[in-house]
Amino acid sequence: MDFSLQVTNQALLNEGFKGNFACSPLSINALLNMLAVGSKGQALEQHLGFLKCGSVDGLNKKASSEGQTTEENQSGITDDGADV
């Protein structure tokens, strides 16, 4: 996710104030995850290394937890019922 945030920040610095512009670090991260899942062999290993994940299963778990965190932030409530 760090890379996705860096890309988003750089895009906003370069293009963000020139007109209508939208960029989502979560969407960039989802794209990178889909590229990894669709890869095989050396390309898969390179994607997993770049995303700092050891396997596709680990990548899926990581992506699932990031999505869950996003949903919690939007609702303002965590799994334990506490307000954010």
C-alpha positions as CSV (number, residue, x, y, z in Angstrom):
1,M,0.0,0.0,0.0
2,D,3.0,2.3,0.6
3,F,3.7,2.4,-3.2
4,S,0.1,3.1,-4.0
5,L,0.1,6.1,-1.6
6,Q,3.4,7.4,-3.2
7,V,1.9,7.1,-6.7
8,T,-1.3,8.9,-5.5
9,N,0.7,11.7,-3.8
10,Q,2.9,12.2,-6.9
11,A,0.0,12.2,-9.3
12,L,-1.8,14.8,-7.2
13,L,1.3,17.0,-7.0
14,N,1.7,16.7,-10.8
15,E,-1.9,16.8,-12.1
16,G,-4.2,17.4,-9.2
17,F,-4.5,21.1,-9.4
18,K,-4.9,21.3,-13.2
19,G,-8.6,20.4,-13.3
20,N,-10.8,17.5,-12.3
21,F,-8.7,14.6,-11.1
22,A,-9.3,11.5,-9.0
23,C,-6.8,9.0,-7.9
24,S,-7.3,6.3,-5.3
25,P,-4.4,4.5,-3.6
26,L,-6.8,1.6,-2.8
27,S,-7.6,1.2,-6.5
28,I,-4.0,1.2,-7.4
29,N,-3.3,-1.4,-4.8
30,A,-6.2,-3.5,-6.1
31,L,-4.8,-3.3,-9.6
32,L,-1.3,-4.4,-8.5
33,N,-2.9,-7.3,-6.6
34,M,-4.9,-8.4,-9.7
35,L,-1.7,-8.3,-11.7
36,A,0.0,-10.6,-9.2
37,V,-2.9,-13.0,-9.0
38,G,-3.0,-13.3,-12.8
39,S,0.8,-13.9,-13.0
40,K,2.7,-17.2,-13.1
41,G,6.3,-18.2,-12.6
42,Q,9.0,-15.5,-12.4
43,A,6.5,-12.7,-13.0
44,L,4.4,-13.9,-10.0
45,E,7.5,-14.0,-7.8
46,Q,8.5,-10.5,-8.8
47,H,5.0,-9.2,-8.1
48,L,4.8,-10.9,-4.7
49,G,8.3,-9.6,-3.8
50,F,7.3,-6.0,-4.8
51,L,4.1,-6.3,-2.8
52,K,6.0,-7.8,0.1
53,C,3.9,-10.9,0.3
54,G,5.0,-14.5,0.2
55,S,2.1,-16.1,-1.6
56,V,-1.2,-15.4,-3.4
57,D,-3.1,-16.6,-0.3
58,G,-1.2,-14.1,1.8
59,L,-1.9,-11.4,-0.7
60,N,-5.6,-12.2,-0.6
61,K,-5.6,-12.1,3.2
62,K,-3.7,-8.8,3.2
63,A,-6.1,-7.3,0.6
64,S,-9.1,-8.5,2.5
65,S,-7.9,-6.9,5.7
66,E,-7.3,-3.6,3.9
67,G,-10.8,-3.7,2.5
68,Q,-12.2,-4.5,6.0
69,T,-10.3,-1.6,7.5
70,T,-11.6,0.8,4.8
71,E,-15.2,-0.4,5.5
72,E,-14.6,0.2,9.3
73,N,-13.3,3.7,8.6
74,Q,-16.3,4.6,6.5
75,S,-18.8,3.3,9.0
76,G,-16.9,4.8,12.0
77,I,-17.2,1.5,13.9
78,T,-14.7,-1.2,14.5
79,D,-15.3,-5.0,14.8
80,D,-15.4,-4.7,18.6
81,G,-18.2,-2.0,18.4
82,A,-16.0,0.9,19.4
83,D,-16.5,4.2,17.7
84,V,-13.5,5.4,15.6
